[in-house]
Amino acid sequence: MTTADSGTPTGDLTLRTLAMPSDANAAGDIFGGWVMAQMDLACGIRAAERAGGRVVTAAVNEMVFEKPMHVGDTLCVYTHIEKIGRTSMTLDVEAWAQRYLRPHREKVIVGRFVMVALDEDGKPTQIRDSE
């Protein structure tokens, strides 16, 4: 796969999904909220793996919409754990569009999410040390 002028994704590929007509507005662009939800899912996957348990989204500190996604594009979400605190972690997230029937991809959205680890009672818990 080649990349467009947007460079190379940063982080690990955490989620891939297809943008469908039900995810689009009347102009055929994919709703930014749908892409944001997919980014949140990817952060949840990555953070839960790192924390070794349940996590929730505590904050979305930044979201920059650089280019639109379209019906038929494959959304590729890359995550990178930027910082780990006692009970929370900050993830940098990039959403890339693999354009429909075209051999290149473009960065469409970048964001920064904060995830908090929870115990069985839903209270913040210490993130285990990396193995």
Secondary structure, 3 states (H helix, E strand, C coil): CEECCCCCCCCEEEEEEECCHHHECCCCEECHHHHHHHHHHHHHHHHHHHHCCCEEEEEEEEEEECCCCECCCEEEEEEEEEEECCCEEEEEEEEEEECCCCCEEEEEEEEEEEEEEECCCCCECCCCCCC
